[in-house]
Amino acid sequence: MRIVGGKFRGRNIVTPSGKTTRPTSDQARESIFNILKHAEWSPPMDGAVVIDIFAGSGALGLEAMSRGAEFCLFVETEPKARAAIRENTLNMGLGGSTRLHRRDATKLRIEPNNLRGPFTHIFVDPPYNKSLARPVLRKLGEQGLIADGAVIIYEVAKDEEPNLRGYTVHDTRIWGAAKVVFMGLAQ
């Protein structure tokens, strides 16, 4: 895997060994970020404050940082994945503009002084068919961590029909086994 755009374009991304993570393909990441760049409903990536939940290797957050995001919080519990994220942020010199939380994303609690929020871009890529996104997004909302006009990029299995009540769906795309829903809070 590699960064597909921005200042780190072409740099390799370390991925955790084993089958506990499911990295978003280079092609899907490039398409996701092209959509975000050109969509009228997406805040600009330049200066964005990003959270990558169920981060795995951190590829989505790293791609956002490469394309001009100011800050990224990675949320991941799996030890090999956290090690990969640490190595990736170190290799790209992103230590001062990223943080890594070892927390269950469904019980996420972020102290106000421990991040640069609220988040403008929220990447949620949970294990498929587990209905984990709603409790995560509820926690972010309760803590006031979803910026006005934020975009949520939610990856599910292509045959999964998640409960999106309370959200405005801007776009939905399918790449391989994944369906990516671009959405925001309902107005």
PANUVO-368321 format. One record per residue: residue number from 1; residue in three letters; x, y, z of N, C-alpha, C, O in turn. Coordinates in steps of 0.001 Angstrom, whole numbers, plus 500000, padded with zeros to 6 digits. Each point is the difference from the previous one (the first is absolute). Layout:
% residues N
KOLKOL    nr   rest     n.c1     n.c2     n.c3    ca.c1    ca.c2    ca.c3     c.c1     c.c2     c.c3     o.c1     o.c2     o.c3
KOLKOL   NUM    ALA        X        Y        Z        X        Y        Z        X        Y        Z        X        Y        Z
...
% end
This chain:
% residues 187
KOLKOL    nr   rest     n.c1     n.c2     n.c3    ca.c1    ca.c2    ca.c3     c.c1     c.c2     c.c3     o.c1     o.c2     o.c3
KOLKOL     1    MET   500837   498815   500000   499163   501185   500000   500874   501237   500000   501133   499997   500480
KOLKOL     2    ARG   498292   501074   498958   500762   501239   499913   499047   501189   500096   498790   499856   499828
KOLKOL     3    ILE   501769   501308   500445   499233   501244   499965   499779   500321   498518   500941   499937   499208
KOLKOL     4    VAL   497828   500407   500413   499698   500189   498583   499942   501464   499564   499903   500266   498802
KOLKOL     5    GLY   500152   500689   502121   499961   501404   499601   500605   500909   501059   500204   499598   501145
KOLKOL     6    GLY   500079   501633   498451   500507   500985   500945   501497   499940   500186   500720   499395   499206
KOLKOL     7    LYS   499745   501251   501874   501443   500161   500201   500732   498692   500300   501215   499932   499809
KOLKOL     8    PHE   498087   499029   500654   500642   498705   500266   499717   498981   498901   500249   498807   500178
KOLKOL     9    ARG   499238   501653   498698   499627   499101   498900   501138   499027   499684   501159   500393   499862
KOLKOL    10    GLY   498477   498322   500025   500963   498960   499679   500688   499384   501201   500654   498966   499868
KOLKOL    11    ARG   499212   501649   501309   500622   499432   501204   499253   498739   500410   498772   499952   499942
KOLKOL    12    ASN   501964   499044   500465   499391   498741   500440   499322   500162   501351   500439   500780   500845
KOLKOL    13    ILE   498479   498466   499340   499286   499947   501275   500231   498614   500582   499703   498990   499361
KOLKOL    14    VAL   500826   500970   501850   500184   498741   500712   498618   499510   500421   499204   500767   500542
KOLKOL    15    THR   500514   497959   499207   498718   499426   500403   500245   498908   501030   501040   499341   499973
KOLKOL    16    PRO   498003   500463   500938   500178   498952   501007   499943   498622   499365   499250   499765   499053
KOLKOL    17    SER   501552   499330   501483   499960   498626   499501   498741   499307   500507   499397   500434   500982
KOLKOL    18    GLY   500216   498503   498355   498821   499240   500412   498735   500480   499300   500050   500803   499069
KOLKOL    19    LYS   498824   498690   501399   498716   500282   499358   499048   500785   500896   498789   499988   499782
KOLKOL    20    THR   501756   500694   501226   499127   500739   500918   499610   501365   499465   499092   500634   500538
KOLKOL    21    THR   501581   499837   498405   499624   501277   499391   499709   499777   498527   500426   499007   499412
KOLKOL    22    ARG   498847   501924   500006   499577   499930   498602   500292   501353   499371   499120   500860   499954
KOLKOL    23    PRO   502110   499346   499557   500369   501324   499479   499144   500413   498798   499657   499171   499157
KOLKOL    24    THR   500008   502108   500778   499305   500557   498852   500992   500054   498842   501101   500529   500147
KOLKOL    25    SER   498512   498927   498708   500911   499906   498855   500459   501377   499527   499342   501010   500246
KOLKOL    26    ASP   501805   499007   499067   500513   501241   499430   498961   500635   499077   499771   501209   500058
KOLKOL    27    GLN   499602   497979   499093   499013   500516   499046   498813   500628   500727   499557   501090   499639
KOLKOL    28    ALA   499927   498225   501386   498856   500539   500746   500388   501290   500720   499228   500959   499999
KOLKOL    29    ARG   501966   499079   500619   500443   501224   500685   500133   501160   499028   499576   501116   500298
KOLKOL    30    GLU   501017   498622   498531   500137   501065   499012   498625   500520   499581   499811   501209   499870
KOLKOL    31    SER   499237   497897   499920   498647   500413   499618   499315   500774   501124   499354   501017   499747
KOLKOL    32    ILE   500782   498514   501481   499401   500689   501152   500508   501434   500074   499212   500933   500153
KOLKOL    33    PHE   502094   499244   499737   500569   501333   500142   499716   500891   498789   499917   501220   500141
KOLKOL    34    ASN   499935   498192   498686   499576   500798   498841   498576   500504   500194   499701   501151   499684
KOLKOL    35    ILE   499428   498003   500830   498624   500425   500287   500004   501116   501039   499339   501023   499819
KOLKOL    36    LEU   501406   498783   501268   500063   501030   501049   500540   501326   499468   499546   501066   500415
KOLKOL    37    LYS   501406   498872   498681   500596   501222   499458   499005   500806   499167   500031   501230   500016
KOLKOL    38    HIS   499093   498085   499261   499133   500687   499041   498555   500165   500444   499247   500723   499347
KOLKOL    39    ALA   500339   498635   501739   498596   500057   500424   499688   501314   500701   500771   500456   500845
KOLKOL    40    GLU   498125   500140   498813   499592   501268   500619   499660   499829   501473   500075   500967   500759
KOLKOL    41    TRP   499554   497835   499663   499619   499749   501388   501196   499644   500886   499832   499822   501206
KOLKOL    42    SER   501354   500071   498229   501183   499621   500778   500818   501221   500389   500334   500822   499148
KOLKOL    43    PRO   499993   499301   502145   500906   501090   500392   501367   499790   499346   500340   498872   499643
KOLKOL    44    PRO   500438   502178   500197   501322   499843   499379   500916   499124   500853   499938   500021   501230
KOLKOL    45    MET   500905   499216   498097   500956   499149   500714   501139   500841   500562   500566   499662   501040
KOLKOL    46    ASP   499767   501410   498293   501071   500864   500470   499599   500607   501349   499020   500741   500083
KOLKOL    47    GLY   501729   498948   500959   499705   500490   501343   498972   499176   500753   499580   500392   501089
KOLKOL    48    ALA   500008   498486   498364   498962   499154   500616   500469   499399   501321   501194   499816   500236
KOLKOL    49    VAL   497836   499886   500612   500233   499298   501261   499277   498656   499859   498772   499949   499932
KOLKOL    50    VAL   502003   498973   500026   499529   498689   499566   500062   499000   501147   500883   500064   500854
KOLKOL    51    ILE   498160   499010   499148   500070   498839   500888   499833   498751   499130   499104   499925   499159
KOLKOL    52    ASP   501773   499108   501062   499992   498725   499278   499675   498926   501037   500859   499596   500783
KOLKOL    53    ILE   497880   499945   499208   499494   499073   501017   500005   498577   499441   499633   499782   498845
KOLKOL    54    PHE   500783   499255   501975   500293   498641   499546   501085   500146   498930   499850   499518   498877
KOLKOL    55    ALA   501234   501149   501487   500988   500510   499051   500813   498931   499276   500467   500257   498890
KOLKOL    56    GLY   499722   498561   501685   500826   498997   499334   501415   500519   499821   500676   500299   500984
KOLKOL    57    SER   499784   499813   497769   501339   500519   499719   500045   501517   500089   501081   500590   500019
KOLKOL    58    GLY   497744   500050   500036   499938   501459   500006   500006   500596   498609   500198   501206   499851
KOLKOL    59    ALA   499589   497970   499116   500124   500448   498608   499102   501193   499675   500434   500917   499302
KOLKOL    60    LEU   498326   499092   501186   499098   501112   499680   500463   501295   500660   500022   501049   499357
KOLKOL    61    GLY   500342   498887   501902   500499   501179   500685   501323   500482   499429   500221   501205   499879
KOLKOL    62    LEU   500657   497868   499771   501286   500368   499396   499788   500673   498645   500674   500974   499667
KOLKOL    63    GLU   498387   498498   499564   499680   500605   498702   499483   501423   500198   500353   500907   499247
KOLKOL    64    ALA   498802   499282   501777   499483   501340   500295   501144   500941   500377   500031   501147   499555
KOLKOL    65    MET   500902   498378   501257   501146   500833   500394   500853   500344   498778   500483   501127   499882
KOLKOL    66    SER   499704   497929   499225   500771   500240   498792   499360   501077   499130   500686   500720   499275
KOLKOL    67    ARG   497986   499378   500809   499254   500931   499152   499660   501314   500706   499161   500763   499522
KOLKOL    68    GLY   501490   499500   501612   499887   501316   500601   499262   500097   501321   499864   501098   500540
KOLKOL    69    ALA   499650   497781   500005   499342   500064   501307   500997   500500   501042   501199   499735   499908
KOLKOL    70    GLU   498293   500982   501073   500835   500589   501050   500265   499019   501139   501063   500036   500620
KOLKOL    71    PHE   497966   499084   499654   500094   499119   501157   499191   498730   499737   498958   500045   499347
KOLKOL    72    CYS   501528   498824   501165   499243   498749   499917   500119   499236   501310   501092   499801   500533
KOLKOL    73    LEU   497757   499779   499966   499933   499107   501154   499669   498609   499483   498959   499799   499375
KOLKOL    74    PHE   501915   499248   500879   499789   498607   499625   499431   499265   501208   500507   500152   501112
KOLKOL    75    VAL   498447   499055   498682   499402   499219   501074   500080   498531   499604   499423   499589   498993
KOLKOL    76    GLU   501296   499625   501804   500217   498589   499664   500358   499233   501278   500747   500504   500838
KOLKOL    77    THR   498717   498276   499310   500307   499188   501180   500966   498859   499707   500684   499542   500915
KOLKOL    78    GLU   499395   499991   497869   500802   498826   499666   501492   500353   500055   500434   500932   499323
KOLKOL    79    PRO   500357   498336   501474   501412   500367   500204   500836   500084   498725   500777   500942   499851
KOLKOL    80    LYS   499091   498108   499230   500802   500043   498775   499616   501206   499138   500855   500611   499359
KOLKOL    81    ALA   497876   499720   500632   499551   501171   499240   500551   501285   500621   500465   500887   499283
KOLKOL    82    ARG   499485   499213   502042   500550   501191   500667   501488   500145   499706   500488   501108   499775
KOLKOL    83    ALA   500243   497755   500227   501433   500043   499691   500221   500503   498568   500922   500777   499752
KOLKOL    84    ALA   498242   498785   499314   500119   500452   498607   499722   501501   499899   500712   500715   499294
KOLKOL    85    ILE   498264   499764   501403   499682   501435   499983   501166   500800   500566   500397   501011   499419
KOLKOL    86    ARG   500157   498547   501711   501149   500701   500594   501168   500061   499011   500619   501049   499823
KOLKOL    87    GLU   499674   497819   499537   501104   499964   499042   499724   500919   498805   500893   500714   499544
KOLKOL    88    ASN   497880   499266   499956   499649   500851   498854   500107   501490   500336   500553   500775   499220
KOLKOL    89    THR   498921   499619   501932   500060   501428   500355   501448   500437   500252   500382   501119   499659
KOLKOL    90    LEU   500412   498001   500934   501416   500300   500224   500739   500135   498666   500755   500951   499800
KOLKOL    91    ASN   499024   498095   499287   500676   500022   498697   499652   501244   499182   500797   500448   499176
KOLKOL    92    MET   498027   500101   501050   499570   501173   499231   500176   501305   500779   499626   501070   499521
KOLKOL    93    GLY   500947   498835   501686   500263   501200   500789   498731   500687   500488   499946   501227   500073
KOLKOL    94    LEU   499030   497984   500260   498707   500562   500390   499722   499932   501499   498861   500188   500426
KOLKOL    95    GLY   502158   499549   500368   499804   499848   501437   499313   501174   500674   499163   499790   500878
KOLKOL    96    GLY   501160   501431   498743   499418   501170   500649   498604   500352   499538   499321   500800   500644
KOLKOL    97    SER   500237   498620   498253   498677   500343   499463   499040   498819   499996   498950   500045   499359
KOLKOL    98    THR   501419   498891   501364   499125   498830   500121   500001   499508   501445   500922   500266   500771
KOLKOL    99    ARG   498033   499022   499560   499931   499301   501291   499423   498621   499735   499284   499798   499020
KOLKOL   100    LEU   501027   499258   501848   499500   498632   499893   499328   499636   501311   500635   500002   501054
KOLKOL   101    HIS   498068   499682   498878   499255   499583   501186   499768   498504   499958   499538   499454   498998
KOLKOL   102    ARG   500788   499893   502102   499753   498577   500146   498713   499859   500814   500025   499748   501205
KOLKOL   103    ARG   498870   500418   498108   498696   499948   500664   499031   499224   499159   500105   499985   498773
KOLKOL   104    ASP   498949   499368   501873   498866   499411   499303   499206   501166   499421   499513   500852   500744
KOLKOL   105    ALA   500357   499189   497961   499366   501144   499341   498549   500187   500421   499486   501118   499954
KOLKOL   106    THR   499840   497802   500456   498594   500125   500419   499884   500615   501389   498909   500392   500414
KOLKOL   107    LYS   502209   499697   500312   500008   500604   501335   500938   501202   500027   500521   500380   501049
KOLKOL   108    LEU   499676   500197   497797   500951   501080   499833   499687   501168   500922   498874   500496   500049
KOLKOL   109    ARG   502140   499925   500672   499905   501210   500819   501270   500781   499743   501108   499517   500231
KOLKOL   110    ILE   498711   501690   499290   501146   500822   499669   499973   501224   500889   499027   500754   500012
KOLKOL   111    GLU   502032   499434   500720   500108   501162   500871   500167   501253   499147   500739   499966   499016
KOLKOL   112    PRO   498605   501133   501326   500050   501210   499173   501410   500522   499725   500245   500539   498921
KOLKOL   113    ASN   500677   499320   502013   501354   500512   499789   500907   499020   499266   501190   500266   499828
KOLKOL   114    ASN   498250   498592   499732   500816   498934   499447   499856   499874   498488   500364   498966   499440
KOLKOL   115    LEU   499119   502048   499888   499868   499940   498558   499754   501377   499436   499836   500974   500736
KOLKOL   116    ARG   500142   499093   497956   499709   501253   499314   498671   499849   499279   499972   500003   498769
KOLKOL   117    GLY   498952   499869   501945   498683   499778   499406   499195   501266   500041   500516   501034   500425
KOLKOL   118    PRO   498249   498934   499155   499276   498835   499479   500493   499602   498600   500709   500752   499331
KOLKOL   119    PHE   498891   498048   500258   500512   499406   498764   499191   500422   498788   498770   500025   500026
KOLKOL   120    THR   501957   500307   498902   499359   500374   498737   499806   498809   499081   499092   499991   499170
KOLKOL   121    HIS   501763   499000   500978   499959   498782   499184   500094   498805   500945   500972   499852   500741
KOLKOL   122    ILE   498005   499304   499218   499915   498856   500911   499984   498724   499166   499021   499710   499313
KOLKOL   123    PHE   502068   499532   500752   500096   498730   499283   499633   498886   500972   500619   499861   501055
KOLKOL   124    VAL   498379   499351   498590   499538   498899   500846   500020   498740   499148   499226   499872   499052
KOLKOL   125    ASP   501660   499201   501287   500174   498774   499218   499998   498794   500938   501024   499338   500170
KOLKOL   126    PRO   497804   500374   500448   499939   498914   500983   499994   498624   499335   499830   499889   498786
KOLKOL   127    PRO   500357   499066   502021   499810   498650   499457   498607   499911   499369   499029   500529   500540
KOLKOL   128    TYR   500891   498802   498326   498733   499906   499278   498924   499264   500794   500282   499083   500770
KOLKOL   129    ASN   498486   501347   499020   498787   499356   500527   499976   499890   501524   499489   499019   500543
KOLKOL   130    LYS   501058   501978   500147   500010   499991   501469   499201   501153   500601   499862   500074   501221
KOLKOL   131    SER   499610   500823   497956   499202   501153   500474   500743   500826   501052   499425   500360   501028
KOLKOL   132    LEU   501828   499933   498722   500813   500725   500974   500043   501512   499767   500374   500745   500906
KOLKOL   133    ALA   499257   499719   497915   500145   501427   499694   499046   500870   500807   500408   501057   500481
KOLKOL   134    ARG   498332   498535   499684   499029   500853   500707   500449   500364   501405   499954   501177   500356
KOLKOL   135    PRO   500486   497852   500473   500450   500400   501342   501230   500909   499964   500148   500873   500855
KOLKOL   136    VAL   500727   498932   498169   501183   500853   499878   499578   501422   499659   500454   500951   500636
KOLKOL   137    LEU   498684   499202   498371   499554   501328   499581   499181   500673   501098   500074   501217   500172
KOLKOL   138    ARG   499142   497993   500576   499239   500559   501127   500958   500575   501040   499772   501093   500520
KOLKOL   139    LYS   501300   498171   499784   500996   500480   500971   500645   501307   499518   500158   500937   500782
KOLKOL   140    LEU   500210   499126   497948   500601   501220   499471   499022   501165   500108   500380   501109   500377
KOLKOL   141    GLY   498355   498630   499288   498982   501052   500093   499790   500474   501422   499905   501203   500241
KOLKOL   142    GLU   500020   497868   500715   499802   500348   501415   501133   500875   500524   499789   500846   500869
KOLKOL   143    GLN   501402   498950   498606   501168   500756   500462   500246   501269   499174   500991   500698   500216
KOLKOL   144    GLY   498115   499597   498845   500151   501202   499183   501205   499953   499081   500618   501029   499729
KOLKOL   145    LEU   499723   497770   499784   501214   499833   499203   499740   499907   498498   500917   499722   499227
KOLKOL   146    ILE   497834   500511   500358   499683   500027   498572   499809   501462   499612   499054   500649   500446
KOLKOL   147    ALA   501845   499863   498724   499957   501408   499591   498754   500277   499159   499466   499099   499354
KOLKOL   148    ASP   500083   502140   500660   498915   500410   499107   500452   499755   498565   501095   500405   499609
KOLKOL   149    GLY   498060   498932   499611   500322   499725   498600   500979   498866   499798   500490   499803   498888
KOLKOL   150    ALA   499814   499431   502179   500957   498888   499887   499493   498951   499029   498795   499852   499795
KOLKOL   151    VAL   502135   499428   499614   499655   498868   499152   500458   498724   500711   501100   499927   500547
KOLKOL   152    ILE   498019   499076   499425   500289   498689   500578   500159   499030   498840   499122   499895   499144
KOLKOL   153    ILE   501992   499403   500832   500285   499039   498955   499939   498633   500663   500889   499625   500765
KOLKOL   154    TYR   498046   499635   498930   499657   498768   500716   500115   498822   499043   499257   499918   499022
KOLKOL   155    GLU   501672   499170   501256   500190   498816   499160   499318   498795   500623   500185   499698   501179
KOLKOL   156    VAL   499014   499614   497995   499293   498792   500418   500166   498951   498907   500532   500295   498930
KOLKOL   157    ALA   499014   498478   501335   499979   498966   498960   499001   500412   498924   498985   500626   500306
KOLKOL   158    LYS   501289   499033   498448   499157   500484   498901   498555   499553   500107   499116   500660   499454
KOLKOL   159    ASP   500618   498230   501240   498619   499532   500159   499374   500449   501330   498852   499666   500292
KOLKOL   160    GLU   501893   501077   500495   499517   500478   501296   499085   501213   499819   500278   500877   499182
KOLKOL   161    GLU   498641   499166   501578   499066   501140   499971   499975   500630   501391   499152   499651   500821
KOLKOL   162    PRO   501767   501268   499448   500086   500599   501333   498830   500943   500279   499391   500546   499080
KOLKOL   163    ASN   500311   499632   502193   498968   500942   500432   500602   501403   499938   500884   500342   500785
KOLKOL   164    LEU   498630   500460   498279   500547   501344   499803   499011   501084   500414   500125   501153   499589
KOLKOL   165    ARG   498896   498473   501223   499028   500981   500495   500739   501093   500782   500866   499710   500826
KOLKOL   166    GLY   498783   501524   498903   500654   501132   500658   501169   500554   499207   500655   500945   500438
KOLKOL   167    TYR   499615   498473   498392   501106   500440   499158   499490   500313   498598   499025   499409   499536
KOLKOL   168    THR   501634   501507   499811   499734   500293   498598   501049   499271   499180   501197   500226   500176
KOLKOL   169    VAL   498359   498896   498924   500930   499276   499139   500280   500870   498777   499083   500360   499262
KOLKOL   170    HIS   502184   499972   500533   500410   500822   498867   500300   499151   498773   499693   500392   498874
KOLKOL   171    ASP   500913   498434   501350   500431   499156   498883   500283   498614   500559   500324   499852   501179
KOLKOL   172    THR   499553   499134   497971   500347   498630   500363   500731   499385   498811   499561   500131   498857
KOLKOL   173    ARG   501548   499204   501414   500786   499360   498947   500369   498597   500444   500118   499725   501194
KOLKOL   174    ILE   500062   499390   497834   500434   498624   500277   501310   499757   499266   500115   500254   498801
KOLKOL   175    TRP   500873   499248   501944   501283   499585   499452   500291   498613   500534   500238   499842   501197
KOLKOL   176    GLY   499750   499156   497952   500257   498626   500419   498985   499552   501035   498795   500082   499760
KOLKOL   177    ALA   501675   499445   501390   499117   499507   501065   499497   501115   500907   499234   499744   500929
KOLKOL   178    ALA   501194   501504   498808   499684   501112   500898   498985   500958   499389   500005   500271   498799
KOLKOL   179    LYS   499129   500228   502071   499102   501112   499653   500410   501169   500889   500143   499845   501213
KOLKOL   180    VAL   500044   501318   498181   500385   501186   500754   498852   501004   499909   499573   500395   498915
KOLKOL   181    VAL   499944   500003   502263   498902   500963   500105   500589   501318   500481   500641   500056   501050
KOLKOL   182    PHE   499140   501004   498177   500422   501346   500368   498771   500679   500581   498983   500108   499314
KOLKOL   183    MET   501081   500350   501926   498815   500536   500645   500361   501104   500973   501167   500222   500323
KOLKOL   184    GLY   497791   500467   500136   500156   501047   500998   498831   499939   500945   499048   499254   499769
KOLKOL   185    LEU   501009   501521   501293   498871   500058   500921   498816   500622   499298   500154   500969   499257
KOLKOL   186    ALA   498661   498483   500970   498782   500553   499397   499778   501405   500543   500179   500244   501193
KOLKOL   187    GLN   499441   500655   497955   499745   501392   500416   498560   500196   500396   499608   501105   500376
% end
